[in-house]
Amino acid sequence: MGELRRHTARLRRYAAIAIAALTLIGAAAPSAVAQETEQREYQIKAAFLYNFVKFIDWPAPAFADAASPIVIGISCPGSVDTQLGAIVKDRKVNGREVVVRNIVRAEDAATLQVLFICSANQARFTQLKAAIGGTAVVTVGESDGFLAAGGMINFVVVDDRIRFEINADVADRAGIKISAQLQKLALAVRKGM
């Protein structure tokens, strides 16, 4: 009889452990799915960033010389810089190498051609914009109000698809020419903001 009780108690403990493990797995699954979805979203945005540079013309002073690379700066915690780095590896656009840098200090933003600010760093945009000053840096964001705050290109999600909007006035003031082809692909091209 004692052996039966010990066996039953042991089975109850195993059942409790199994239920706890399944509960933890169930709780972790949505987090893993969300993380995978976010990774996929940033892979797509990284591809967009690379392709944007193919359709943008910067004024000559935006580069130190004819051999200077196109530098894309990332102000975003996470792995978008790694993903973008893999996309641009060994590629050139208009004869220029494409380089990806993680931007930690605001003053480093003035040396870029493109700056991506994710929603987690949106609060830094004012500081980064001040550091950019009058330079020809294409600013790309993913937050509500980014274009109204002076950004040039903003990612938006429409019907589970990543799209983008362009603030043409800000680009024009910086001397940046965004091709008509890229403007046609945009969800909206805003002027007079």
DOTORDO-998397 format. One record per residue (C-alpha): residue number from 1; x, y, z. Coordinates in Angstrom, 3 decimals. Example, Ala and Ser with C-alpha at 12.3 -4.5 7.8 and 13.67 -1.06 7.14 Angstrom:
BEGIN
+-----+----------+----------+----------+
!  nr !        X !        Y !        Z !
+-----+----------+----------+----------+
!   1 !   12.300 !   -4.500 !    7.800 !
!   2 !   13.670 !   -1.060 !    7.140 !
+-----+----------+----------+----------+
***
This chain:
BEGIN
+-----+----------+----------+----------+
!  nr !        X !        Y !        Z !
+-----+----------+----------+----------+
!   1 !    0.000 !    0.000 !    0.000 !
!   2 !    2.861 !    2.425 !    0.844 !
!   3 !    4.490 !    1.692 !   -2.491 !
!   4 !    1.249 !    2.535 !   -4.313 !
!   5 !    1.001 !    5.894 !   -2.503 !
!   6 !    4.599 !    6.793 !   -3.359 !
!   7 !    3.998 !    5.834 !   -7.004 !
!   8 !    0.776 !    7.908 !   -7.140 !
!   9 !    2.507 !   10.903 !   -5.510 !
!  10 !    5.370 !   10.613 !   -8.007 !
!  11 !    2.890 !   10.519 !  -10.921 !
!  12 !    1.153 !   13.631 !   -9.573 !
!  13 !    4.497 !   15.461 !   -9.366 !
!  14 !    5.359 !   14.451 !  -12.931 !
!  15 !    1.920 !   15.564 !  -14.105 !
!  16 !    2.350 !   18.934 !  -12.328 !
!  17 !    5.786 !   19.392 !  -13.923 !
!  18 !    4.408 !   18.479 !  -17.345 !
!  19 !    1.516 !   20.925 !  -16.975 !
!  20 !    3.901 !   23.673 !  -15.845 !
!  21 !    6.211 !   22.969 !  -18.810 !
!  22 !    3.327 !   23.058 !  -21.278 !
!  23 !    2.107 !   26.310 !  -19.763 !
!  24 !    5.574 !   27.853 !  -20.185 !
!  25 !    5.842 !   26.599 !  -23.751 !
!  26 !    2.408 !   28.000 !  -24.531 !
!  27 !    3.335 !   31.351 !  -23.026 !
!  28 !    6.615 !   31.465 !  -24.947 !
!  29 !    5.098 !   30.533 !  -28.303 !
!  30 !    3.317 !   33.858 !  -28.937 !
!  31 !    6.520 !   35.687 !  -27.991 !
!  32 !    8.535 !   33.572 !  -30.415 !
!  33 !    5.989 !   34.177 !  -33.174 !
!  34 !    6.030 !   37.929 !  -32.495 !
!  35 !    9.826 !   37.943 !  -32.557 !
!  36 !    9.896 !   36.022 !  -35.841 !
!  37 !    7.341 !   38.427 !  -37.343 !
!  38 !    9.419 !   41.423 !  -36.246 !
!  39 !   12.572 !   39.848 !  -37.720 !
!  40 !   10.784 !   39.292 !  -41.034 !
!  41 !    9.484 !   42.883 !  -40.995 !
!  42 !   13.001 !   44.242 !  -40.508 !
!  43 !   14.362 !   41.992 !  -43.260 !
!  44 !   11.851 !   43.570 !  -45.635 !
!  45 !   12.664 !   47.088 !  -44.404 !
!  46 !   16.389 !   46.380 !  -44.821 !
!  47 !   15.748 !   45.369 !  -48.439 !
!  48 !   13.740 !   48.561 !  -48.967 !
!  49 !   16.573 !   50.671 !  -47.518 !
!  50 !   19.066 !   49.126 !  -49.915 !
!  51 !   16.734 !   49.629 !  -52.864 !
!  52 !   15.943 !   53.234 !  -51.906 !
!  53 !   19.570 !   54.237 !  -52.555 !
!  54 !   19.229 !   53.080 !  -56.156 !
!  55 !   16.541 !   55.699 !  -56.764 !
!  56 !   17.988 !   58.693 !  -54.929 !
!  57 !   20.440 !   61.310 !  -56.176 !
!  58 !   22.414 !   63.268 !  -53.603 !
!  59 !   24.027 !   66.641 !  -54.243 !
!  60 !   27.796 !   66.422 !  -54.861 !
!  61 !   28.763 !   67.783 !  -51.385 !
!  62 !   27.051 !   64.754 !  -49.775 !
!  63 !   30.185 !   62.725 !  -50.599 !
!  64 !   33.821 !   63.509 !  -49.825 !
!  65 !   34.862 !   62.316 !  -53.298 !
!  66 !   33.816 !   60.130 !  -56.238 !
!  67 !   34.991 !   56.954 !  -54.475 !
!  68 !   33.187 !   57.603 !  -51.172 !
!  69 !   30.681 !   54.924 !  -50.189 !
!  70 !   26.969 !   55.388 !  -49.646 !
!  71 !   26.650 !   55.087 !  -45.871 !
!  72 !   23.397 !   53.899 !  -44.343 !
!  73 !   23.184 !   54.573 !  -40.623 !
!  74 !   20.899 !   52.615 !  -38.341 !
!  75 !   19.526 !   54.058 !  -35.114 !
!  76 !   17.672 !   51.019 !  -33.905 !
!  77 !   18.205 !   48.405 !  -31.219 !
!  78 !   18.070 !   44.937 !  -32.718 !
!  79 !   19.413 !   43.253 !  -35.772 !
!  80 !   18.325 !   45.437 !  -38.693 !
!  81 !   21.935 !   46.577 !  -39.161 !
!  82 !   23.088 !   42.954 !  -39.416 !
!  83 !   20.321 !   42.123 !  -41.880 !
!  84 !   21.053 !   45.176 !  -44.000 !
!  85 !   24.789 !   44.447 !  -43.834 !
!  86 !   24.147 !   40.993 !  -45.294 !
!  87 !   22.066 !   42.479 !  -48.116 !
!  88 !   24.621 !   45.112 !  -49.148 !
!  89 !   27.709 !   42.926 !  -48.763 !
!  90 !   29.884 !   43.176 !  -51.886 !
!  91 !   27.303 !   45.307 !  -53.714 !
!  92 !   27.681 !   48.712 !  -55.316 !
!  93 !   25.161 !   51.338 !  -56.332 !
!  94 !   26.183 !   53.772 !  -59.068 !
!  95 !   29.788 !   52.621 !  -58.653 !
!  96 !   29.792 !   53.279 !  -54.900 !
!  97 !   30.176 !   50.680 !  -52.191 !
!  98 !   27.268 !   50.579 !  -49.711 !
!  99 !   28.256 !   50.564 !  -46.036 !
! 100 !   26.073 !   50.076 !  -42.955 !
! 101 !   26.854 !   51.713 !  -39.604 !
! 102 !   25.115 !   51.545 !  -36.270 !
! 103 !   24.649 !   55.146 !  -35.080 !
! 104 !   25.170 !   55.620 !  -31.359 !
! 105 !   26.235 !   59.284 !  -31.169 !
! 106 !   24.021 !   61.907 !  -32.813 !
! 107 !   26.994 !   63.751 !  -34.314 !
! 108 !   27.845 !   60.636 !  -36.378 !
! 109 !   24.590 !   61.080 !  -38.314 !
! 110 !   25.978 !   64.014 !  -40.327 !
! 111 !   28.416 !   61.671 !  -42.127 !
! 112 !   25.643 !   59.524 !  -43.618 !
! 113 !   23.645 !   59.467 !  -46.808 !
! 114 !   20.698 !   57.550 !  -45.260 !
! 115 !   19.575 !   57.364 !  -41.633 !
! 116 !   16.984 !   54.812 !  -40.466 !
! 117 !   15.345 !   55.530 !  -37.110 !
! 118 !   13.118 !   52.760 !  -35.791 !
! 119 !   10.075 !   53.484 !  -33.654 !
! 120 !   11.965 !   52.484 !  -30.488 !
! 121 !   14.343 !   55.430 !  -31.100 !
! 122 !   11.780 !   57.917 !  -32.415 !
! 123 !   12.406 !   60.137 !  -29.380 !
! 124 !   16.005 !   60.610 !  -30.629 !
! 125 !   14.868 !   61.966 !  -33.997 !
! 126 !   14.900 !   65.612 !  -32.855 !
! 127 !   18.481 !   65.218 !  -31.597 !
! 128 !   19.556 !   63.355 !  -34.755 !
! 129 !   17.843 !   65.897 !  -37.017 !
! 130 !   19.695 !   68.726 !  -35.268 !
! 131 !   23.013 !   66.885 !  -35.768 !
! 132 !   22.263 !   66.407 !  -39.463 !
! 133 !   21.658 !   70.145 !  -39.849 !
! 134 !   21.652 !   71.233 !  -43.462 !
! 135 !   23.341 !   68.103 !  -44.795 !
! 136 !   21.793 !   65.897 !  -47.471 !
! 137 !   20.866 !   62.886 !  -45.344 !
! 138 !   17.779 !   60.888 !  -46.296 !
! 139 !   15.885 !   60.231 !  -43.067 !
! 140 !   13.745 !   57.102 !  -42.938 !
! 141 !   11.443 !   56.202 !  -40.054 !
! 142 !    8.575 !   53.961 !  -39.118 !
! 143 !    6.540 !   56.008 !  -36.653 !
! 144 !    3.293 !   57.942 !  -36.814 !
! 145 !    4.103 !   61.585 !  -37.280 !
! 146 !    7.609 !   60.955 !  -38.655 !
! 147 !    6.988 !   62.878 !  -41.871 !
! 148 !    5.316 !   65.752 !  -40.025 !
! 149 !    8.376 !   65.918 !  -37.732 !
! 150 !   10.635 !   66.466 !  -40.753 !
! 151 !   11.392 !   62.909 !  -41.916 !
! 152 !   11.690 !   62.141 !  -45.640 !
! 153 !   10.478 !   58.551 !  -45.951 !
! 154 !    8.263 !   56.676 !  -43.508 !
! 155 !    7.376 !   52.989 !  -43.468 !
! 156 !    3.727 !   52.152 !  -42.839 !
! 157 !    1.897 !   48.841 !  -42.668 !
! 158 !   -1.226 !   48.594 !  -44.812 !
! 159 !   -3.167 !   45.328 !  -45.075 !
! 160 !   -0.228 !   43.464 !  -43.508 !
! 161 !    2.126 !   44.810 !  -46.177 !
! 162 !    4.997 !   47.205 !  -45.645 !
! 163 !    4.606 !   50.344 !  -47.697 !
! 164 !    6.197 !   53.781 !  -47.507 !
! 165 !    5.326 !   57.454 !  -47.773 !
! 166 !    7.562 !   60.287 !  -48.960 !
! 167 !    7.778 !   63.880 !  -47.751 !
! 168 !    8.951 !   65.486 !  -51.004 !
! 169 !    9.301 !   68.994 !  -49.523 !
! 170 !   11.924 !   67.913 !  -46.973 !
! 171 !   13.871 !   66.045 !  -49.665 !
! 172 !   13.749 !   69.062 !  -51.999 !
! 173 !   14.992 !   71.427 !  -49.269 !
! 174 !   17.963 !   69.100 !  -48.652 !
! 175 !   18.816 !   68.982 !  -52.367 !
! 176 !   17.923 !   65.298 !  -52.583 !
! 177 !   16.230 !   64.057 !  -55.733 !
! 178 !   13.932 !   61.075 !  -55.251 !
! 179 !   13.236 !   59.496 !  -58.636 !
! 180 !    9.758 !   59.503 !  -60.131 !
! 181 !    9.925 !   55.691 !  -60.174 !
! 182 !   10.321 !   55.531 !  -56.391 !
! 183 !    7.617 !   58.154 !  -55.923 !
! 184 !    5.214 !   56.032 !  -58.006 !
! 185 !    5.818 !   53.084 !  -55.683 !
! 186 !    5.062 !   55.175 !  -52.592 !
! 187 !    1.715 !   54.906 !  -50.868 !
! 188 !    1.685 !   58.710 !  -50.713 !
! 189 !    3.956 !   61.570 !  -51.730 !
! 190 !    3.307 !   64.482 !  -49.449 !
! 191 !    3.993 !   68.088 !  -50.289 !
! 192 !    3.245 !   71.228 !  -48.349 !
! 193 !    3.685 !   69.635 !  -44.931 !
+-----+----------+----------+----------+
***
